[in-house]
């Protein structure tokens, strides 16, 4: 489960960096960047909360 979270964090970090490059090149606006960044960071938060929930409730299996 930890590896899945680390993998997700790396993917999200890579995606944010790609969007930062687009911002720096003027292809997207700051607003577009911040919307996408927030969306991606929510994925990490969701994975973390799901991971904690599964550890706290081991009788619940993931789908």
N, C-alpha and C positions, 0 to 999 in steps of 0.2 A: 504494500500500500504506500509506503514511504517513497519507493522508487517511482510509482505512478505520480505522486505529488511533485517530486523533483523533476520528472519528465515534463509535466504540465507547466511547471514554473519556467523551465528552459524554453519550451515552445512559446509561451506567452512573452518572455523576455525577447526572444528573437523577433516575434511579430511586432512588438512595440518598437524595437530598433528599426525595423523596416518602415514603419509608419513615421518614425522620426526622420529618417532619410527623405521620405516623401515631403515632409513638412519643410525640411531644410532646403529642398530643391524647389519649393514653391508650388508643388503639385497639389497639395492639400492645404487647407487653412488650419490655424491653431484650433479652432472650434472642432473641426473634423478629427484632428489628432486627439484632442482631449476626450471626445466621445468614444473613439475607438480604444484609447488607452483605458478608460474606465470600464468599458465592456470586457476587455481582456483581463484586467485585474480582478473583475468579479468572478471570472473562471477560476482563478487561484483561490479566492476566498471561498467559493462554493466547494472546491475540492478539499480545502482544509476543514471546512465545517462538516462535510460528509465523512471525511476520514475520522474526525473526532467522534462523530455520532456513531459510526460503526464500531469504534473501539469501546465506546461507552455502552453500546447495546449489541454485544456479540451475537445475540440470537437472531438479529436481523441480517439477512443476507442481501448482497447487492444484486441488482437485476441485470 
